[in-house]
Amino acid sequence: MKNRLKVLRAEHNYTQARLAELLDVSRQTINAIEKGKFDPSLPLAFKAARLFELKIEDIFDDEQG
């Protein structure tokens, strides 16, 4: 799944560790999501959307269609 997490993280000057802390996940999870190796759970996607004040689909793209 494509996502804008790395770009958004950089725009907000968050390290992977800080973003992980804010989303209550490990830094490794953030790294895996940014690299497209792991798709976030729905609750995690909602947390990220609330944190960045965006819609889920503005952060994550399922690449279908």
Backbone as ProteinMPNN parsed JSONL, in Angstrom:
{"seq_chain_A": "MKNRLKVLRAEHNYTQARLAELLDVSRQTINAIEKGKFDPSLPLAFKAARLFELKIEDIFDDEQG", "coords_chain_A": {"N_chain_A": [[0.834, -1.178, 0.0], [0.625, 2.113, -0.948], [1.786, 5.1, 0.649], [1.824, 8.304, 2.356], [3.229, 8.704, 4.619], [5.971, 9.05, 5.351], [6.609, 11.499, 4.114], [4.764, 13.231, 5.349], [5.609, 12.95, 7.972], [8.156, 14.09, 7.825], [7.45, 16.711, 7.103], [6.342, 17.567, 9.468], [8.462, 17.514, 11.109], [9.013, 15.18, 12.608], [10.728, 12.476, 14.063], [11.161, 8.993, 13.226], [10.957, 7.602, 15.587], [9.636, 9.436, 17.285], [7.161, 9.756, 15.965], [6.254, 7.149, 16.143], [5.929, 6.961, 18.904], [3.854, 8.839, 19.29], [1.815, 7.551, 17.945], [1.616, 5.245, 19.304], [3.029, 2.866, 18.655], [5.76, 0.713, 17.583], [9.023, 1.943, 16.554], [9.99, 0.412, 14.513], [7.664, -0.467, 13.303], [6.697, 1.896, 12.14], [8.776, 2.345, 10.32], [8.484, 0.062, 8.668], [5.918, 0.513, 7.59], [6.365, 2.913, 6.198], [8.097, 1.981, 4.221], [6.456, 0.384, 2.794], [6.205, -2.259, 3.483], [4.486, -3.146, 5.347], [1.095, -3.0, 6.108], [-0.943, -0.665, 7.732], [-3.074, -1.246, 10.582], [-6.635, -0.698, 10.73], [-7.418, 0.883, 13.018], [-4.908, 2.097, 13.558], [-4.467, 3.518, 11.204], [-6.553, 5.37, 11.419], [-5.676, 6.752, 13.709], [-3.334, 7.956, 12.728], [-4.436, 9.583, 10.76], [-5.967, 11.343, 12.334], [-3.906, 12.539, 13.822], [-2.427, 13.916, 11.831], [-4.411, 15.454, 10.868], [-5.912, 14.788, 8.575], [-7.752, 12.998, 6.007], [-8.034, 9.439, 5.986], [-7.644, 8.371, 3.407], [-6.125, 10.348, 2.299], [-3.667, 9.882, 3.219], [-3.057, 7.156, 2.973], [-3.016, 4.885, 0.222], [-4.689, 2.47, -1.48], [-4.049, 1.578, -3.968], [-5.794, 0.488, -5.832], [-7.666, 0.819, -8.629]], "CA_chain_A": [[0.0, 0.0, 0.0], [1.364, 3.378, -0.976], [1.383, 6.031, 1.703], [2.553, 9.571, 2.448], [3.645, 8.831, 6.008], [7.327, 9.598, 5.454], [6.534, 12.91, 3.726], [4.06, 13.944, 6.423], [6.499, 12.928, 9.151], [9.199, 15.091, 7.577], [6.826, 18.041, 7.137], [6.074, 17.901, 10.867], [9.739, 17.366, 11.814], [8.98, 14.041, 13.528], [11.57, 11.31, 13.781], [10.362, 7.767, 13.245], [10.728, 7.275, 16.996], [8.62, 10.338, 17.829], [5.88, 9.403, 15.36], [5.867, 5.873, 16.757], [5.453, 7.286, 20.255], [2.563, 9.513, 19.162], [0.828, 6.596, 17.435], [1.653, 4.096, 20.211], [3.564, 1.677, 17.979], [7.224, 0.712, 17.594], [9.697, 2.634, 15.455], [10.094, -0.575, 13.433], [6.377, -0.463, 12.604], [6.696, 3.093, 11.292], [9.726, 2.075, 9.24], [7.891, -0.924, 7.757], [4.814, 1.16, 6.877], [6.951, 3.857, 5.235], [8.716, 1.235, 3.125], [5.439, -0.405, 2.113], [6.333, -3.663, 3.857], [3.453, -3.442, 6.337], [-0.091, -2.147, 6.009], [-1.415, -0.369, 9.084], [-4.428, -1.657, 10.961], [-7.588, 0.393, 10.59], [-7.267, 1.831, 14.134], [-3.668, 2.855, 13.406], [-4.693, 4.467, 10.111], [-7.37, 6.452, 11.975], [-4.809, 7.551, 14.603], [-2.453, 8.762, 11.88], [-5.275, 10.602, 10.122], [-6.278, 12.362, 13.347], [-2.671, 13.246, 14.156], [-2.065, 14.82, 10.742], [-5.629, 16.189, 10.509], [-6.221, 14.437, 7.188], [-8.557, 11.795, 5.824], [-7.198, 8.248, 5.793], [-7.288, 8.225, 1.994], [-5.117, 11.361, 1.962], [-2.381, 9.36, 3.699], [-2.86, 5.799, 2.468], [-3.632, 4.597, -1.074], [-4.68, 1.01, -1.682], [-3.559, 1.352, -5.336], [-6.792, -0.195, -6.652], [-8.511, 1.755, -9.354]], "C_chain_A": [[0.88, 1.243, 0.0], [0.89, 4.265, 0.17], [2.29, 7.254, 1.694], [3.133, 9.769, 3.848], [5.026, 9.47, 6.155], [7.337, 11.095, 5.139], [5.883, 13.727, 4.84], [4.918, 14.032, 7.677], [7.57, 13.998, 9.009], [8.64, 16.512, 7.655], [6.57, 18.522, 8.568], [7.327, 17.772, 11.744], [9.715, 16.29, 12.891], [10.043, 13.032, 13.112], [10.644, 10.1, 13.724], [10.015, 7.416, 14.686], [9.628, 8.148, 17.598], [7.239, 10.019, 17.26], [5.365, 8.096, 15.957], [5.293, 6.1, 18.149], [4.056, 7.91, 20.201], [1.453, 8.564, 18.725], [0.777, 5.32, 18.274], [2.001, 2.783, 19.505], [5.09, 1.74, 18.069], [7.778, 1.513, 16.415], [9.801, 1.702, 14.253], [8.792, -0.646, 12.629], [6.29, 0.731, 11.664], [7.598, 2.875, 10.09], [9.111, 1.127, 8.207], [6.737, -0.321, 6.956], [5.364, 2.11, 5.82], [7.544, 3.152, 4.025], [7.721, 0.375, 2.358], [5.498, -1.879, 2.423], [5.246, -4.107, 4.829], [2.302, -2.474, 6.143], [-0.622, -1.907, 7.422], [-2.802, -0.956, 9.332], [-5.35, -0.453, 10.772], [-7.497, 1.369, 11.769], [-5.999, 2.681, 14.02], [-3.806, 3.888, 12.285], [-5.537, 5.649, 10.598], [-6.54, 7.351, 12.89], [-3.922, 8.483, 13.789], [-3.246, 9.895, 11.227], [-5.622, 11.714, 11.111], [-5.046, 13.192, 13.681], [-2.333, 14.291, 13.094], [-3.248, 15.658, 10.245], [-5.959, 16.032, 9.024], [-7.187, 13.263, 7.173], [-7.591, 10.628, 5.606], [-6.729, 8.141, 4.348], [-6.321, 9.3, 1.508], [-3.721, 10.921, 2.397], [-2.058, 8.019, 3.046], [-3.642, 5.581, 1.173], [-3.534, 3.105, -1.323], [-4.3, 0.596, -3.101], [-4.53, 0.573, -6.206], [-7.668, 0.843, -7.322], [-7.703, 2.823, -9.897]], "O_chain_A": [[1.765, 1.397, 0.843], [-0.26, 4.185, 0.601], [3.372, 7.243, 1.107], [3.49, 10.888, 4.217], [5.216, 10.343, 7.002], [8.003, 11.869, 5.827], [6.387, 14.782, 5.225], [4.948, 15.058, 8.356], [7.859, 14.727, 9.959], [9.281, 17.407, 8.206], [6.58, 19.721, 8.845], [7.256, 17.906, 12.966], [10.315, 16.451, 13.954], [10.226, 12.775, 11.922], [9.484, 10.177, 14.127], [8.9, 6.98, 14.97], [8.78, 7.652, 18.339], [6.253, 10.013, 17.997], [4.174, 7.961, 16.239], [4.286, 5.497, 18.52], [3.18, 7.544, 20.985], [0.291, 8.748, 19.088], [-0.012, 4.418, 17.989], [1.371, 1.747, 19.721], [5.643, 2.715, 18.576], [7.094, 1.73, 15.415], [9.713, 2.146, 13.108], [8.818, -0.86, 11.417], [5.858, 0.593, 10.52], [7.219, 3.19, 8.962], [9.21, 1.371, 7.005], [6.592, -0.613, 5.769], [4.894, 2.119, 4.682], [7.494, 3.682, 2.915], [8.087, -0.288, 1.387], [4.903, -2.682, 1.704], [5.098, -5.298, 5.103], [2.511, -1.266, 6.028], [-0.735, -2.843, 8.213], [-3.593, -1.136, 8.406], [-4.884, 0.682, 10.666], [-7.498, 2.58, 11.546], [-6.021, 3.866, 14.354], [-3.313, 5.009, 12.41], [-5.27, 6.794, 10.236], [-6.681, 8.573, 12.853], [-3.776, 9.659, 14.121], [-2.774, 11.03, 11.155], [-5.577, 12.894, 10.762], [-5.134, 14.413, 13.809], [-1.991, 15.426, 13.427], [-3.108, 16.464, 9.325], [-6.243, 17.003, 8.322], [-7.412, 12.616, 8.195], [-6.479, 10.809, 5.109], [-5.56, 7.856, 4.089], [-5.756, 9.178, 0.421], [-2.719, 11.512, 1.994], [-0.928, 7.779, 2.622], [-4.78, 6.031, 1.04], [-2.441, 2.54, -1.371], [-4.237, -0.594, -3.407], [-4.122, 0.04, -7.237], [-8.328, 1.643, -6.659], [-8.229, 3.725, -10.549]]}, "name": "protein", "num_of_chains": 1, "seq": "MKNRLKVLRAEHNYTQARLAELLDVSRQTINAIEKGKFDPSLPLAFKAARLFELKIEDIFDDEQG"}
